[in-house]
Amino acid sequence: MADLGKALKDAVDTGKKLVDQGKDLVDKGKDTVNKGKDTVNKGKDAVDKGKDLAEKAENAPDKVNETIDKAAKTVDKVAKSITGKTEKKEKKEEEEDPVIYKKMIPSFHFYVSFVKDDEMGKYEAKGFKKAENLPPGTPFSEVSGLSLEIQTEDFQEGGGNGYTIRLPKPPKAKNLVLKRALAAVAPEDVAWARNAVESFQFETRTVLVSILDYSGEPVKTWNFERAYPVKLSLSDLGASKNEIVIETLELAYMRFSLMENGS
């Protein structure tokens, strides 16, 4: 009987332990369910946020376009304001002194022509008062060397220790330098220059440099007689530079003269 009672007691203890373990499992299951609910709720929140972001993304292009439109309108207003002020200023200057205003010449509007010496006569017969009478031109971005300087020679007169006589000598002119962007297809004047500097075969030409007014008509024209190439060069190349290649043509000449108003 004692053994049977002990066995029953052990069975009861084991049952209690199993019940306690079952409770622990139930509690853990509840925790897992609660955590699952939290995860689901977080997932729902994430979905809601995703929907909000999607709606904002859909509306973003419209807002960007509105911002661009507003910025464009602002720029347009500023541009009109500046243009209006500039036009009023120019009109005021012209009204105050129309003669001086109309005589101002822009330095960026010029025209360069190469004419064979034996063809110069037909252009001189027409005159250079109209743009349509100018010889075919070649585009250049920069022209320099438009200067003529009188050289002087010092002379010390006998007995005149307090002064020096300076006598004029023949004028000296700089070479005419023409610059432009290098073209994929070389103009005809490049072949003319290369023939001189590479083959040493010279053919002189008349070079006309005309400054044009705002309407495109020639105002002043410089005539460089019997010009020939003395230098043909390109700007330096560099992989780190974001620049176009500049071609430079340098010319020597016998003399040059200014033809006022194309005359």
Beta strands, then each sheet from edge to edge (+ up, - down):
strand 1: 110-116
strand 2: 137-138
strand 3: 142-144
strand 4: 148-155
strand 5: 165-173
strand 6: 176-181
strand 7: 205-212
strand 8: 218-234
strand 9: 246-252
strand 10: 255-260
sheet 1: 2+ 1- 7+ 8- 9+ 6- 3+
sheet 2: 2+ 1- 7+ 8- 10+
sheet 3: 4+ 5-
end
